[in-house]
């Protein structure tokens, strides 16, 4: 998927299971999945006066690893390699380890990452298309920072 990340997304993802908040909660309780938040980093609002205070707080499902940018439509080879290595580390190299990808409703990022994980051979990929908004309707969230190892990767040159 190339282009904007926020638009209508499909209802299915080949090779993955689409889950709702209740199913995510059950997965967390019973299987301790790797939770991957691919939400973008908030950008400082245009027109904020110089010296104006701006304190973005990113919330996600507790225990998630936040990999901003990993759901972009196009990743260069270095970013793809970094993503493959990071997910292998998070899963202990276990292709059977359940993984849940999410961001926000109508966000291609979590769909794209789910598709990448299926292509890498992960067999228990779960896509949560309702994202953090769908989760926080009935569950607590946690404050998060971008994953340090992912943030330290060489930056992509795709689209520049």
JOSULQUI-V35978 format. One record per residue. N is the residue number from 0. SS is DSSP state (h for helix, s for strand, l for the rest). Layout:
[[N/SS] [N/SS]]
This chain:
[[0/l] [1/l] [2/l] [3/l] [4/l] [5/s] [6/l] [7/l] [8/l] [9/l] [10/l] [11/l] [12/l] [13/l] [14/l] [15/l] [16/s] [17/s] [18/l] [19/l] [20/h] [21/h] [22/h] [23/h] [24/h] [25/h] [26/h] [27/h] [28/h] [29/h] [30/h] [31/l] [32/l] [33/s] [34/s] [35/s] [36/s] [37/l] [38/l] [39/l] [40/l] [41/l] [42/l] [43/l] [44/l] [45/l] [46/l] [47/l] [48/l] [49/l] [50/l] [51/l] [52/l] [53/l] [54/l] [55/l] [56/l] [57/s] [58/s] [59/s] [60/l] [61/l] [62/l] [63/l] [64/s] [65/s] [66/l] [67/l] [68/l] [69/l] [70/l] [71/l] [72/l] [73/l] [74/l] [75/l] [76/h] [77/h] [78/h] [79/h] [80/h] [81/h] [82/h] [83/h] [84/h] [85/h] [86/h] [87/h] [88/h] [89/h] [90/h] [91/l] [92/l] [93/l] [94/l] [95/l] [96/l] [97/l] [98/s] [99/s] [100/s] [101/s] [102/l] [103/s] [104/l] [105/l] [106/s] [107/h] [108/h] [109/h] [110/h] [111/h] [112/h] [113/h] [114/h] [115/h] [116/h] [117/h] [118/h] [119/l] [120/l] [121/l] [122/l] [123/l] [124/s] [125/s] [126/s] [127/l] [128/l] [129/l] [130/h] [131/h] [132/h] [133/h] [134/h] [135/h] [136/l] [137/l] [138/l] [139/l] [140/l] [141/s] [142/s] [143/s] [144/l] [145/l] [146/l] [147/h] [148/h] [149/h] [150/h] [151/l] [152/l] [153/l] [154/l] [155/l] [156/l] [157/l] [158/l] [159/l]]
